[in-house]
Amino acid sequence: MHDAEGTLAGPTAGTDAEARGIPPQDADARARVRRRHVFFIAGFDPMAVEGHHRIFVRELKRFGDVWNVRTHCRDSAPVPTPTGGFWRTEADGPNWHTDTTFENLGWHDLTRADMGRSVWSHMKGSVRAMADMVSSGTIANYFRSSRRYGLFFLFTYMLLSVFWGLAAAAGFFLYQWLAAFGTVVATVAGLAVTLAGGLLLMRWPGRRFRLKQSLDLAEFSVDFVRGRHPQVEARIRAFADRLRAVEAEAAAQGVDEIIVSGHSLGAMLAVSAVAAALTADPAFGTRARVRILTLGSTTAKFALHPAGGRFREAAERVAAAEQIGWVEVQSRDDIVSFYKVNPVTLGPVSFAPVLLPPGDYSLKPLIRHVEIRQMISPAIYRRHWFDVMRLHCQCFLAGDIRSTHDFYAYVCGPLSFDVLASHTNSLRAYLLPDGTLRPLVYDAAGCILPLPESETAA
């Protein structure tokens, strides 16, 4: 089945590609990846690059165990860069090997500074943000575009109201109980209990619901869309410069493809950075294959705001660039993201067909629907069913079963981004249970035929 060099061979491999004038070895060379550079931009999270490295090492091992391949992170700590840090990894199957540079484009310092302001500053900011969202019609736009996200957005403020309502009720009860001792004593005690109770509920169980982070994010979002975060704008330009530098050296470094991935709010930053790179250099993406992977995207959060014109323009610019491929992964189970919303048109999505020719981005972004409950085992799903943020993060973590989407298949798998994106089952459609990449077989349309479903089980 395999020659001495580990190149896929066999009587059926590439036969239809050859009939179209493409030598099998050339078709397979375009479908396989031996070296890639992956950029990752996280959402609104204060976690530093070192924290992302620890998570990466853990999830890389899980990917190797589940897919029966050997994985190894060669760097015990991130190698610093002006925009974050990177580390180098490798993965091996019986007939394939990949090297990956995984680079975190960090903006946690800006997030920490924003979240670390005084309570009074955040209270004023939250009131200002809610007033802006209501008066601008943005919340109404959320409900028109995605009722699920609109309800999630309001849930944060409803929870806040419940917590402080309970605290006020406790304070009022104490006020009535102490009224016989004097109005001043009762008032002071009631206000103290209200304040202490509200702050306690904000800390617990508010921390479990990540209430403060959600409130900070809403405030940040309004300020950012209104142009009140010039540091973030500057960071996007720095990200774009870094993307351009890596793309310019990709051929010399033997890099087969560059993937720019973004999660949640980071998806908007990823698209904005690529758009900035294209503005600075219209040839960006022609010297090396550049692909975008957006996961759990909240891009529409900004684009649906009346002041979000520059974000709408960034998405349109990336979608219009023929040399840039773009895949968005959406899940009905992820209520934190905009499910069934096209991040470019802001209208209803058209999910991609089951099978496409690799590199077909006539639908851009190419939107794949994957259930989170298909990414992880039923036991893990039940464990995190109430933790909406944990489920929201699953799309950039490894699964504990062979699933229809696994982020690490794009990071260190043997097949190109285009091949993985071309089939709804991604890597599961092409990797045998023992980790062997089976011979690639093409149909007359140029599609790589997947494994029968009965052969994809672990």
N, C-alpha and C positions, 0 to 999 in steps of 0.2 A: 504493500500500500504506500510506503514512503521510501524515497531514495536515500542515499547515504548522507545527503545534505539536509534531510528533514523536510524537503520540499514535497508538497502534496502531489501525488500522481495517481494513476489508475486509469482504466479503460474508459471511464465516464467523466473524469474530471475535465471541465472546461470544453467539452465537445461542442456545445452550441456556441460558445464564445469563439471557438476556432472557425466554426462555419460562418461567422460574421467577419472573419478576417483578423481576429484577435488571438494571438498565440496563447495557449493555456497558461504558460508560465508568466506571461505579461498580465493576463487577467487576474491570476492568483496573486501576483505581486501587488497589484493595486488593491486587492481585497484584504491583504494581510498587513499587519503592522509589526515592525520590530523595535521601533523607537518612537516615542511620542512625548510631547510636552503638554501637561494639563495645568491650566490655571483654575483656581477655585476662589470664588468670592462669597463669603458667608452673608447672612442677613444681619439684622440689627441685633448684634450680640457682642457683649464685652469680652468674649473669649480671645485670648492672645494666640499668636501663631503656634506657640509651644503647646497649647491645649489642643489645637487642631492636629498637631503632629501625634499626640498621644492617642486621640480618637482614630486617626488614620491607621496607626500601627495595629490597634485592636481590630478594626474592621477589615484590614488587609488580611490578617490571619483568618478571620471568619470566612472571608471570600475563598481563601485557599482551601480551608477545610470542607466547605460546602461543595465547591466545584472540583475537588480532587486534583488540585494543582499546587505546585510549590511556589510560595511567595516569600519575599524577603525585602525589608527596608534597609538600605545600606547605610543610612545616616541616622545615628542615635539621637540627633537633635537637628532642628532646622538650620540650614545654611542661610545667614541673613542676606537680604537684598534691600535696596532703598524703599521697596514697596511691600515688604513682608519677609518671606523666607521660603526656601524650597528644600525638598529631600528627594533622594533617588531610590527607586525601587526596581525590582525585577520579579518576573513570574515565568514559570516553566510548566509546560505540559509535555506529554511523551513525544510530541513532534513539533513543538513550537517554543519560542522564547521571546519575551518582550522586556524592554528597558523603558522606564517611565521617569521623567522628572515631574514631580508634583509640586506646584508652586501656589502658595497661599498669598493672595493679594489682600493685604490686611488693612482694615480701617477701624479696628477695635479701639484704638486710642481716641478716635473721634467719638465713638459710641460711649466709651467710658466717661469722657469729659461731659458729654451731653446728659448721661444718666446720673452723674455725680453732683449735679447742681443742688441747691438747697431745696427743702420741701416747699417753701414759699414760692420759689421760682417755678417749680413744677406745677404747683396749684394754679398760679396765674397762667402758665403755658397751657395747661389742660383746658381751662375755661376758654382761653383765646382759640385753641384748636377746635373745640366743639362749636363755638360760635361761627368760626370760619366755615366748617364743614356743613353746617346747617344753612347759613346765609348764602353760600356759593352754590347750593344745590348738589354738592358732591355726594352727600348721603343718599339723596334721591337717585342720583346716577348709579350708586352702588346697587340699590335695590332693583333698578331697571335692568342693570347688567347681570347681577348675580345676587339673587335674594339671599342665598346662603351666606355670602360674605357680608352682606348688609346686616344680617342678624348677628353674625359673629362680631362685627364692629360694635354694634349696640350692646352686645352682651357685656363687654368690658365696662361700659358706663352703668348698665343695670346692676352689675355686681358691685360696683363702687357705691351705687345708691343704696343697695341692700346693706352693705357693711356699715355705712355711716348712719343709715336709718336705724339699725339695731343698736349702734352706739348711742344715738340720740335718745332712743327709747329707754335705754338703761340709765342715761343721765337724767331724763325726765322723771323716771320712777324714783331715783335717789332724791331728786329735788323735792318731790311731793312728800317723801318719807321724812326729810329733814326740815320741812317748812315750819314745823312747830318750833324749831330752834332759832328761827330768824331767816329772813329772806336772803340776806347777804351770804350766810353760811351755806344755805341750801343751793343758791345760785352758783357759788364757787365750786362746791362739791359736784354739782350736776355737770357743769362745764368740764371739770377735770376728768370725770368718768367718761363723758362723751369723747373728749380728745384722746384719752388713754385707750378707750375701747376701740375707737376708729383706727388708731395707729396699730393696735394689737391685731385687729382683724386684717389690716392691710399686710401685716407681716406674716400672719398665719390665720386663716388658710390662704390669704392673698398670694403668698409666695408660691404656693402649689399651683395656683392658676396663673402665675406670672403676671399678676395684675399691674404692678408698677411698670414692668417692662412694656406691657401693652399700652399703658397710658403714655409712657415716654415715647413709644413708637408713633402713636397718633400725633403727638405734639411735634416730633421730629419731622414727620411726613408733611405736615402743613407748612412748617418753617422751610423745609427743603424745596417744596414745590413753589413756594413764594420767593425763593432765591435768598433765604436768610442763612444759608449754610455754605459760605464761599469755600470753607476748608474741604468740604466734601467734593465740591466742584473741582477744586485743585487736585484732589486725590484721584478723581476719575481721569483727569488729564495725565497724571503720573502713571496710572494703570495703562492708559493708551500708549504712552511712550514705551513702557515695558513690553507690551504686546508687539509693538513695531520692532523693537530691538531683537526679540526672540525670533520673530518671523523673518527678519532680514538675514539672520545667521542660521536658519533652520537647515537649509540645504547643505551648508558647510559642516554642520554638526550631525548630519545623517538623520535628522528628524523627519519622520514620515508624515506626521500630522500634529496640529496644534488644536487643543480643545479649550475653549473658554466656557467654564461652567459657573452658574450662579444660582444660589438658593434663596427663595423668598425675596426679600428686598434686594439681596445680592444679584438676583436675576436682572433687575432694572439697571444696577450698576454695570453688570457684564455687557448688556446691550448698549448702554451709554458709552462704555469704554471702547467697544468695537466701532461704534458710530464715530467717536472722536478720532480713532485711528484711521478710519476711512476718510474723514474730513482732512486730516493732516497729510494722508498719502492715499489717493484713490486706488493705487496699485496694491494696497495692503490685501493680502490673501491670494495674490497671484504667484508669489514666489514659493509659497508653501501652502498646503491644504489647511485652512482655518475653519473650524466648526464651533458653533455655539450650542450649549446644552443648558436650558433653563428648567429648573426644578422647583415645584411648589411656588410658582411665580406670583408675586403681588405687583407686577408692573402696572396693571390696570389701576391700582390704588392711586398712582400719580397721574396716569394718562387721563383718567376720568375727571380730574379736577380741572375747572376752567383755566387755571393758570399753568396747566401741565403741557403746554404746547411743545416745549423743547423735548419732552419725553416721547410724545407722539411722533415728532419728527425724527428722533433717534431710531425708534423702532421701524419707521417707514424707510429710513436710509439703509438700515441693515437688511431689511427684507428685499430692497431693490438691488442690492449688490449681488450679482450673479455668482461671484466666486465664493461667497460665504454661505455655508450650509447652516441651518438652524433647526433644532429639534426642541420641542417643549413637552415635558412629561406632566400630565395632569391626572389627578385622582379624585374620584367622588368622595372618598373617605377623608380627604384633607380639606376641612372647612376653613382653614386659615388662608388658603390660596383662592384664586379666581378660577373655579372649575367651569368649563364650557364657555370660557370667554377668550376670544382671539386677542392676543396682546398687541397686534398691529391694527386690526380693523375695529377692535373693541366690541365686535358683534359676536353672534353665536359661532361656535367652532365647527369645522368639518374635520372629524377625526380621520387620520390617515388610513388607507386600506391595509389589509393584513399584510400584503406583500407588494413591494415596489422594487424597481431596478435600483441598485445602489447608486447614490448620488442624485436621485430624482428629488429635487426640492421645488417642483412646480407649485406645491403647496408650501408656503413659507410664512410662518414657521410650520414645519411638519409636526403635527400635534398627535402624540400617542397617549391614549387613555390606559392607565394601569391602576388596578385596585391595590391599595396598600395591603389589604388582607391576602393578596396574591404574592406580595413581596416577602412576607414573614409567615411563620407557622401559626396555626389557630391559637396555640397556647400563648405565644408572644403577643398576638393581636389582642386577645382577651385581657392580658395583663395591662396593656396600655390603652384600653378602649376609652377611658375617661381623660387621658392625658393628650389633649389635642395637639400640644406643641411637640410631644414626642412622635406622634404619628406624622406631623408636618415635616419632621426631620428625617423620616425613614427614607425618603427618596434620594438622600445623599449618603446613606449608610448601606452596609452590606446586609443582605438577607440571610436568614438561617435556613433557608431552603432554596433550591434552584427555582428562581422565579422569572416572570416575564420582564421584570426590570431589576437590574442590579447596577448601581452606579459604578462599582468596581470593574464591571465588564468593560466599561468605557475607559477606565483608568489603566488597567493592566491586562485586558484580554488580548487575544491574538488577532482579532479581526478589526478592520477599520471602522471608524465612526459611521461611515456611509452604509456599510453592510449591517451593522447592529441596528441602525435606524430603519433599515429597509424592511424588517420583519417585526411584527408585533411581539414575537417571543424573544427578540434580541439574541443574546448568546445562547440561550437554551435551545434555539433552533439549529445550532451548528456544532455544539460540543457534546461528545459522547460521554457516558457516565464515568469513564476512567480518565477523563481530562484530555482525551485525544481530539484534535480538530479533524473532523472527517473530510474526505475529499470534497472540494467545492464543485457543484454541478449547476450549470447555467441552463436556463430555458431560452427559447427563441427571443424573448423580450429583454434578455440580459439580466433577469432576476436570478439570484442564487437560490436554488430550491432548498427548503429547510428539511431537517430530519422529520420523519414521521413522529407524531406525538408519542407513540409507544416507545420510541427510542430516546426520549429526552429526559426520562426519569433518572434521578440520582441513584 
